[in-house]
Amino acid sequence: MTAFHPPLPLRLETPAAWAEAAIADPEALLSDHAHCEKKAALQALNFIPSFADTPRSAVLLARLAEEELNHHRRVLEALQTFGWTLRADAGNAYAQALHKLASKGLLDRLLISALIEARSCERLWLLERAGADHPALGSAPWLAFLLELERCEAGHALGYRSLAEDRFGDAVSARLDWWLDREAEVIRNLPWRSAVH
């Protein structure tokens, strides 16, 4: 199995205990992911007015939203295929904690989106590693489905970082450095559950 190279230099690796909690209840994991993909699509759409003066960026965001919505549909279809139901949205304490720390408007919102996507990518990779360690799990259809999305999450993280750099230039590096420390603190203080975040 190849080593994981996160799209952003995350400061804290998720412990294996998270993967164990996620694997214990795949129906909850897929339900949470469906809700996350829907929110990600809406977030991308909500960014578009901020880039009305930059058509290339607005189109990129529209494509990103389209891809997130496609993932939302595919997760719903997967739940149906596996005979599971979409559970109620339990909320996302991780994203909520990050947004409570935001103070610099659009720049912070873009960097938070980049971090959420990077953390999603890392979590999906951890599931892949858990599948490699447990052959029976590695062949589970629900796991194979989730792993298809890992590279997309990485691309989204890089896309949001690129949008931030295009708009805010040199200010991004120092602010991202600050956010990487805050994101690690948030991760350190959250309990593990069968959810992507």
C-alpha positions as CSV (number, residue, x, y, z in Angstrom):
1,M,0.0,0.0,0.0
2,T,1.3,3.4,-0.9
3,A,2.1,6.0,1.7
4,F,-0.4,8.8,2.3
5,H,0.5,12.3,1.1
6,P,-2.2,14.7,2.2
7,P,-3.1,17.6,-0.1
8,L,-2.4,19.9,2.9
9,P,0.2,19.3,5.5
10,L,-2.1,18.3,8.3
11,R,-0.4,18.6,11.7
12,L,-2.2,15.7,13.4
13,E,-2.8,12.2,12.0
14,T,-6.2,10.7,12.9
15,P,-5.6,7.6,15.2
16,A,-6.6,4.2,14.1
17,A,-9.3,4.3,16.7
18,W,-11.3,6.5,14.4
19,A,-11.3,3.8,11.6
20,E,-12.4,1.2,14.1
21,A,-15.4,3.3,15.1
22,A,-16.3,4.0,11.5
23,I,-16.0,0.4,10.4
24,A,-18.3,-0.7,13.3
25,D,-21.3,1.1,11.8
26,P,-20.9,1.5,8.0
27,E,-24.6,2.6,7.6
28,A,-23.9,5.6,9.9
29,L,-20.7,6.4,8.0
30,L,-22.4,6.4,4.6
31,S,-25.3,8.5,6.0
32,D,-22.9,11.0,7.4
33,H,-21.0,11.2,4.2
34,A,-24.2,11.8,2.2
35,H,-25.0,14.8,4.5
36,C,-21.4,16.0,4.1
37,E,-21.5,15.9,0.3
38,K,-24.7,17.8,0.2
39,K,-23.3,20.5,2.5
40,A,-20.1,20.6,0.4
41,A,-22.2,21.2,-2.8
42,L,-24.1,24.0,-1.2
43,Q,-20.9,25.6,0.2
44,A,-19.3,25.6,-3.3
45,L,-22.4,27.3,-4.7
46,N,-22.4,29.9,-1.9
47,F,-18.9,30.9,-2.8
48,I,-19.8,31.8,-6.4
49,P,-21.1,35.3,-5.8
50,S,-17.7,36.1,-4.1
51,F,-16.0,35.3,-7.4
52,A,-18.5,37.0,-9.8
53,D,-15.6,39.2,-11.0
54,T,-13.5,36.1,-11.9
55,P,-15.5,33.9,-14.3
56,R,-12.8,31.2,-14.3
57,S,-13.1,30.8,-10.5
58,A,-16.9,30.9,-10.6
59,V,-16.9,28.1,-13.2
60,L,-14.4,26.0,-11.1
61,L,-16.8,26.4,-8.1
62,A,-19.8,25.4,-10.2
63,R,-18.0,22.3,-11.3
64,L,-16.9,21.5,-7.8
65,A,-20.5,21.9,-6.6
66,E,-21.7,19.6,-9.5
67,E,-19.2,16.9,-8.5
68,E,-20.2,17.1,-4.8
69,L,-23.8,16.8,-5.7
70,N,-23.0,13.8,-7.9
71,H,-21.2,12.2,-4.9
72,H,-24.3,13.0,-2.7
73,R,-26.5,11.1,-5.2
74,R,-24.0,8.2,-5.4
75,V,-23.9,7.8,-1.7
76,L,-27.7,7.8,-1.5
77,E,-27.7,5.1,-4.2
78,A,-25.1,3.1,-2.3
79,L,-27.3,3.3,0.8
80,Q,-30.2,1.9,-1.2
81,T,-28.1,-0.8,-2.8
82,F,-26.8,-2.0,0.6
83,G,-30.4,-2.0,2.0
84,W,-29.6,0.8,4.4
85,T,-31.5,4.0,5.2
86,L,-30.3,7.6,5.3
87,R,-30.1,8.5,9.0
88,A,-30.8,11.9,10.3
89,D,-28.0,14.5,10.1
90,A,-26.3,14.3,13.5
91,G,-24.4,17.6,12.7
92,N,-20.7,18.1,12.1
93,A,-19.0,19.2,15.3
94,Y,-15.7,19.4,13.5
95,A,-16.8,21.9,10.8
96,Q,-18.8,23.8,13.4
97,A,-15.7,24.2,15.6
98,L,-13.6,25.4,12.7
99,H,-16.2,28.0,11.7
100,K,-16.4,29.3,15.2
101,L,-12.7,30.3,14.9
102,A,-13.1,32.1,11.6
103,S,-12.5,35.9,11.7
104,K,-11.1,36.9,8.3
105,G,-14.2,36.4,6.1
106,L,-13.8,34.8,2.6
107,L,-10.1,33.8,3.2
108,D,-11.0,31.8,6.3
109,R,-14.0,30.2,4.7
110,L,-11.9,29.1,1.7
111,L,-9.2,27.7,4.0
112,I,-11.7,25.9,6.2
113,S,-13.2,24.3,3.1
114,A,-9.7,23.2,2.0
115,L,-9.0,21.7,5.5
116,I,-12.3,19.8,5.6
117,E,-11.6,18.3,2.2
118,A,-8.0,17.4,3.2
119,R,-9.2,15.8,6.4
120,S,-11.9,13.8,4.5
121,C,-9.2,12.6,2.1
122,E,-7.0,11.4,5.1
123,R,-10.0,9.7,6.7
124,L,-10.8,7.8,3.5
125,W,-7.2,6.7,3.2
126,L,-7.3,5.4,6.8
127,L,-10.3,3.3,5.8
128,E,-8.3,2.0,2.9
129,R,-5.4,1.1,5.2
130,A,-7.8,-0.7,7.6
131,G,-9.2,-2.6,4.6
132,A,-5.7,-3.7,3.7
133,D,-5.1,-4.9,7.3
134,H,-8.3,-6.9,7.3
135,P,-8.8,-8.8,4.0
136,A,-12.5,-9.5,4.7
137,L,-13.2,-5.8,5.3
138,G,-11.1,-4.9,2.2
139,S,-13.6,-6.6,0.0
140,A,-16.7,-4.9,1.5
141,P,-18.6,-3.1,-1.3
142,W,-19.4,-0.1,0.9
143,L,-15.6,0.4,1.5
144,A,-14.7,0.1,-2.1
145,F,-17.3,2.7,-2.9
146,L,-15.9,5.2,-0.4
147,L,-12.4,4.8,-1.6
148,E,-13.3,5.9,-5.1
149,L,-14.0,9.4,-3.6
150,E,-10.6,9.8,-1.9
151,R,-8.8,11.4,-4.8
152,C,-11.7,13.7,-5.4
153,E,-11.4,15.0,-1.8
154,A,-7.7,15.8,-2.4
155,G,-8.5,17.7,-5.6
156,H,-11.2,19.7,-3.8
157,A,-8.7,20.7,-1.0
158,L,-6.2,21.8,-3.6
159,G,-8.9,23.7,-5.5
160,Y,-9.9,25.7,-2.5
161,R,-6.4,26.5,-1.6
162,S,-5.8,27.7,-5.2
163,L,-8.8,29.9,-5.1
164,A,-7.6,31.5,-1.8
165,E,-4.1,32.1,-3.3
166,D,-5.6,33.6,-6.5
167,R,-7.6,36.0,-4.4
168,F,-5.4,36.7,-1.4
169,G,-1.9,36.0,-2.6
170,D,0.9,36.0,-0.1
171,A,-1.5,36.3,2.9
172,V,-2.6,32.7,2.4
173,S,0.6,31.0,3.6
174,A,0.6,32.5,7.1
175,R,-3.1,32.2,7.6
176,L,-3.0,28.5,6.5
177,D,-0.2,27.9,8.9
178,W,-2.4,29.3,11.7
179,W,-5.3,27.2,10.6
180,L,-3.3,24.0,10.5
181,D,-2.6,24.4,14.2
182,R,-6.2,25.2,15.0
183,E,-7.5,22.2,12.9
184,A,-5.1,19.9,14.8
185,E,-6.5,21.2,18.1
186,V,-10.1,20.6,17.0
187,I,-9.3,17.1,15.9
188,R,-7.5,16.3,19.2
189,N,-10.6,17.3,21.2
190,L,-13.3,15.5,19.3
191,P,-14.5,12.0,20.1
192,W,-14.5,9.3,17.4
193,R,-17.7,8.2,15.9
194,S,-18.9,6.5,12.7
195,A,-18.7,9.7,10.6
196,V,-16.2,11.2,8.2
197,H,-15.5,14.0,10.7
